[in-house]
Structure formats: C-alpha cells, structure tokens
Amino acid sequence: MASSKDFLEFVLEQLSILPDIDYRAMMGEFIIYYRGKIVGGIYDNRLLVKPVKSLSNIIPNAKMEIPYPKGKPMIMVPDPENPELLEAVFNAVYDELPNRKK
C-alpha cells in the first residue's frame, strides 16, 4: 500500500520546527532527510525512523516495524502529532548516523 501525500504533508508540517527537512518520493513511499542524512521515511502511512540507541530514552518500548518486504526493521514513531517528540527523535537519529559518503 502506498503512502498518501496528505500524510506526508501532515508529517512535514509537524517537522517544520526543524531546519533542512527534505523528502524524496520512492516507489509510492517517501524517504525523509534531515540536514542531508536519511533519518527515516513514510511507509504505508507510518512514520518510521532508523533505529539508534538513544531512542530508547525518547521512545521507551519502541515498536519495530518492517518498512517494506525484506526491509530492515525501523522504529515506528508512535505520536507523529507531537512536534516536540519529532524534534527529539530526529535530532537523536541525526546525531548517531554517520556522515554521508561523498
């Protein structure tokens, strides 16, 4: 099932408190970039982010979800309506991800 553009726009609005948020459509889903790094995406109208250790403090009992068949498990953000939670999640993921390869 492809994600809706409406859900993407909703998530982008919630993320508007962060600088340099971008996205790319890919096979009916949306990859989310923060300051040039892929932090997650929207899959089947779920906001999923890369699993990093510090998220255990931000999202206790985080639910792992598979974004697409044969994909690696990602953490589902339980409350995408909460901009403060999104800010904490995206900053935590960004800080733990390696820099992009040139």
Secondary structure, 3 states (H helix, E strand, C coil): CCCCHHHHHHHHHHHHHCCCEEEEEECCEEEEEECCEEEEEEECCEEEECCCCCHHHHCCCCEEECCCCCCCCEEECCCCCCHHHHHHHHHHHHHHCCCCCC
